[in-house]
């Protein structure tokens, strides 16, 4: 596996590959890799000739400095995991490489997708995401980029970004990978105690309940009942539970369009997000 830390070295390699007609697949991550990330890499490997994984903990998407400080950084084991799945290129730039002249983001009309849920609770988060993803897209110019439905709102925003910029990069959504307990895999899970981790399985059980309830109840009724169930558990600090359409990410009053349930909650001081498709 090749390991690059600058856009220049990476670009020289990619130019050669592109001249030879290679299809380039890009999997952006913040490291502390787990099976969820690896599933994106596997999908890329099936669809592309060269699979490139970036590891960069992007400071501009953290609205909370403590969260940024505590974000797990496990470069050595990440590189071993990437080798083991035969990733072709690992790209690990530092902050100066990604932002040589400060943090200027060019505005993009995200049609309000960045104002709800994660956007509302983490002000500036999606500005940082868009900034870093577009910086990487411009430099790397991959044919395809792979994003997990775990971060469904992010995926919707990246699709919007590519449309807005008239970019030809194909955005490939990948399904959520879960632990046996149902807990969505996340780099943040390592910060949970054993007890926290097993209690966090409650999140998925509530999403599954919402899914089966969507066959007979209205969104508002489901939202109310799930919120009440979370309120009964001291371990959780629920930030939001919403049922939204998948196109505009706006709360719905009936199940007439494809919808998902989305939530964010804190447990043991760790912020977790998850979502599930309801009626499609
Ligand atoms: P992150 O390192 O958390 O920024 O995630 C990098 C990419 O992996 C994003 O596209 C995430 O949506 C995706 N991802 C993270 N966790 C999972 C998971 N459990 N299943 C599928 N994809 C995931």
Boltz pocket constraint, residues with backbone or C-beta under 6 A from the ligand:
constraints:
  - pocket:
      binder: B
      contacts: [[A, 28], [A, 29], [A, 30], [A, 31], [A, 36], [A, 37], [A, 39], [A, 40], [A, 146], [A, 147], [A, 148], [A, 149], [A, 150], [A, 151], [A, 174], [A, 175], [A, 176], [A, 177], [A, 178], [A, 184], [A, 185], [A, 186], [A, 187]]
      max_distance: 6.0
